[in-house]
Amino acid sequence: MGLMRRQSLVKFDAPLCETIVETPTPVGREVLVRIERCGLCHSDLHIQDGYADLGGGKRLDTTRGMTLPFTLGHEIAGVVAEVGPDVPKDLIGARKAVFPWIGCGQCRDCLAGDENLCAKQRFLGVSIDGGFASHVLVPDAKYLLDYDPLPVNQAATLMCSGVTAYGALKRLVDRPRQRNLLLIGLGGVGQMGLSFAQAMFKQEISVADLNAAARETALQNGAALAYDPAEPDVVKRILKETEGGFDGVVDFAGNEKSMAFAVSVLARGGKIVVSGLMGGNFSLPMVQWVYKRMTIEGFMVGTLAEGHELMALARAGKIKPTPMREEPMADVQKWIDALRAGKVVGRVILKNE
């Protein structure tokens, strides 16, 4: 099959390096995809670091079970280059988006369709080699989704930032109170969440972010109001303007300050969905929790079924594209550094030449 080029993690908390290996040959129902695009996600930074922040100076070690060199990247779209003997040959040459949240296929969660909850997961770019490469080996052809007529960049991002934002927002759709909605954190996932929310909810969508450029981008893309959480007395102003707070909040940042802000502007009987992984520790007085009758749900990535639901919405033209910039795959470390420094608005999409 020739050689495969990868931008690989060869040491934790260190820059990615190019590695060259033999291109794998698919067996069984495996499929080899030649990668056209792969999005850069904030989760890639956490994997590169080798830990997640638990707050209070504590860290969750994420290096156990990982063998280096390892290839990050899980927002993948490309062309089927080869298939295993149990896959129809006519799939070769098809342009597909790749669903990366793959489970073991045999546990209770997988059999219920919740592969994203699998304890023995095989997530592409997280536990098995992913998309910062010329090719990726996908465990089963069922994880390939048609995306025509969407642009390839949009198709790639739908399978991570997209399905994460979509799944988080779904957790608020059937709530009895639907007066208003606030999205906190306007990175790649948050900006995509704004686009989806306008298709999924009738009420106006408000946003909050510390970054003025991100707030301005959100206003240009349909947000009704944009708040700076650091503004003096902003909570008091929000509670007055909303007549008691927001019925629904999605926290796409997921850190101590964003959650404190979410709780402070949540209406009584409201719900917060936490989908960010910036880290830290969250605590809440039990009396306040009960008094406000609030619901808090953690959420990370959706199911394959939700991936198909989202792709159908996008292909039907019901979702506006979000801000993206296309950069060479070889420059991935440069853009990891920029994302870490908070200098990226929207999503960086890495392209193979």
N, C-alpha and C positions, 0 to 999 in steps of 0.2 A: 504493500500500500504506500510505500515511500515514507518520508519523514514528516513529523508534526511539530510545529513551533508553538511554544507556550510561554506566557508571562507567569512565572511560578514563584510561589513562596518557598524559599530555600532556608529561611531562618525567621522565626517569629520576631516581631518588632523590628523588621529590617525591610529594605526595599525589595520589590519583586525583581527577578532576573529572568532573562530568556533561557529556556531549556529546550533541547531538541531531542525527540524520542521517535521510535518507530510508531507509525500510525496504527492504532489497534484494528483488528479485523472483527467485525460483529459476529456473534454466535446466537443461536436460538432466535429470540424475538428482538435482539438488540438492533440498534440503528446507528450508523455513523453519520453525523451531520457536519458538513463543511460550514463553519460559522461565518456569517456575513456581518452580524452586529451582536454586541453584548453590552448591556447597560452597566454602569457603575453604581453600586448601591452602598449606602452607609454601613450595611452589615459586613461588606467586604473589609472595611476598616477594622471592625471588631475581630474578625477572623485573623487578619494580619497581626493585630496586637497580641492575640493569643489569650485574651481574657475579656470578660464583661464586668462592668463596674456595678458592684452590689451596694455601694454606699458605705459610709463609715470607715473608709480605708480598706474595705474587703473586696476581693475579686473572685470571680468564678473562672476557674481554669478551663479554657476551651481547647487546649492542645491535646488532651488525652485521646488516644485512638487515631490521631492523625499522623500520616506518614509523609515526610517531606522528601523531595519537592512536591508541592501541592498547587493545583491550579484553581484560583478563585473565579468568580463570575457566574451569575445564575439568571441573568436576563438575556436569553439567547434566542436568536432567529437565524435561520440559515437554509441550506439546500441539502437534501438527503444525498449523500455520496455513495453509501453502500448499506446493504441490509443483511441481516442474518438469514439462514435458510428457512426459518419459519415465518418470514415476512414476505408479502408479495413483491416481486421485483419491479412492478410498475410504480412503486413508491419512489424509486431512484429518480432524482431530478426535481422532485417536488419541493417547493419553498414552504417552510413550516416555522411556526413559533414553537418553542420547547417549554413544556411545563416542568419545572425543576424540583417540585416538592414531592419526591417519590419515596414511598414507604417500603417496608419489607414485603408487602403484599399478602401476608398470612396472619397477622395479629388481629385482635378484635377491632382495633381502630381502622386498620386498612380494609377489613372486610365490610365495615360500616361506611366506607367511602371517605374516612377522615385520615388519609395518609399523612397529612400535615401534622398529625398528633402522634405519629408512629415513634416509638422509643428506639427502634432499630432502623431509623430512616436512612435513605440513600440520597439526600438532597444534593443536587448538582451544584458544585462550587462551594459546598459547605462540608460535606462528608465524603463525596467522591469528586473527582476532577471535573471542573466546570468550563466556563466559556471564554476565559482570557487566553484563547488559543486559536489555531487554525481549524481544529476539529474537536468535536466532543462525542463521546460514546454514550448514547441514551439507552437505558436498560430495556425499554419496551416501546414499540411503535405507537402504543395508545397515548403516549405523552406528547405526541406531535399534533399541533392544531393548525388548521388552515387559517390564513389571515387575509387573503386577497379580498377586497381591494385596498387594504390598509397599507400605508408606508411601512417598510421593514423596521424602521426605528421605533415607531409606535407599537408595532406587533411585539417586539422584544420586551419592551418595558411593561406590557400588560401582564406578563406572567410573574412579576414580582411586585413592583411598586403598584401596578394596576390591581392585581388580585388582592393585595394587602389592603389598599384603600377601599376597594369595592366590598370586600368581606367585612371590614370594620363598619362601613356605613350601613350595610345590610342589617347589622345588629341593632340599628335604630329605626328601621323602616316601619315596623309594626307596633311601635310604641303608641299608646293612646293619646298622648299629648304631643302635638307637632307644631307648636307655635313658632319655634326658631331653632337654629342650629349653629354651633360654633366649631370651627376647625382650628386647632392649635398646632403650629409648626408647619412652615411652608417650604420644606425641602422638596425633593423629587416626589415623594409619596404624598405630601400634603397638597402640592399643586395639582397632582393627578386626582386626589380626593375632591378638590374643589370642582374640577371638571365633571366628575361622576355625580357629585351631590346635586348639581344643577339638573341632571337627567333623572335623578332618583327621588327628589323631594320637591314639593310645591313652594315651600317657604323660601324667603331670601336667606342666603348663606353669609355668615360673618366669619372673619378669620382673625388670627392673632399671631404675631411673630415679632421677635426683637429686631429683625433685619428690615430696614426701611425699603430696600430694593425689592425684597420678597413681598412685602405688603403692597407695594406699588404694582408689581407684576400681577398679584392676585386681583387687585381692583381692576386692572386692565382686562382680566380674564373672567370677569363676572361676579366677583365678590361684592356684596352690598356695602359692607363696612369692614374696615381693617383697624385692629387695635394693636397698640404697643404695650405689652404687659409691664414694661418698666416705667410707663408714664405715671406721674403722681396722681393718686386718687382715681386710677382707671377703673378699679373694681366698683367703687361707689358710683361712678358714672354709668357703668354697664348695668348695674342693678336697677338704676333709675330709668335708663333708656329702655330696658327690656321688661320693665314691670316685674322684677323679681329674679331675673337670671335666665339662663338658657335651659331649655328642656332636654336638649341633646348636645353632647360635646364629644368630639373625637380628638384625642391627644396623639398627634403624629410625632411628637418629640420624645415623650416618655422619659423625662428626668424629674428631679425633685421639684424644681421651680415651676415647670410646666404643669405638673399635677397639682401643686398648691394653687396655682392660678385657676385650673379647671374646677377644683372644688369650690373656690371662692366665688365663681360666677355661675355655678350650677343652681338652677331653680329647685325648689322643694319638689321631690318626686321625680327628679331628673335622672339621667343616666350618662355616665362617662365610659367611653370605649378607649382603652389605652393600646396604641398600636406602635408606639415608638420604642426604640431600644437604646436611647442615649445613656440610660443607666442611673444608678443611685438607689436611694431607699425612700419608700413612701410610708408615712404613718398618719393615722387619722383617729382623733378621739372617738370612742364608740358612741358617746352621747350625740356628737355632731352627726355621725353617720345615721343613727336611728332617727334623730330629730328631723333631718332633711329628707329622710326616706329615700336616700340616693342608692343607685345601682352602679357598681364599677365592674367592668368586664375587661379582661386582658385578651388581646387578639394578635396573632401573628400568622400571616399568609393564609390563603384560602385553599379550598379543595379543588380537585380536578374538575368536578362538576361546576363549581363557581368560576373556574377558568373558562369553561365553555360558555357559561352564561354571559360573562363579561365580553368574551370575544364576539359573541353574537350581537350584543349591544353595539360594540364598536364597529363591526362590519355593516351594521344597519345604519350607520351614520349618526347615532344618537349621542356620541361622546366627542367633545371637542379635543383636538390634540393639545398637549401641554408643552411648556417651554423645554426645548432640548438643544443640545449642541453636539455635533459629530466631530470626533477626534480620532487620530490613528491609534490602533491597538498597541503599537510599540510605545506610546506615550502614557500608558495607563498609570505608571507610578507618579508622573507629573500631576495627573488629575486626581489621584488619591490624595496627594499632598494638598491640592487646592480645595478639595472637598473637606478635608480635615481642618483646614484653616477657615472654613465658612465662606469661601470665595466662589461657590458655585450656586447659581440660581437655576432651578429646574434639574434636568437630568443630563449627564454626560453619556453619550453613546459611542462606544469604541468600534472602529471599523477596520476590518482586515483589507489590506490593499490587494 
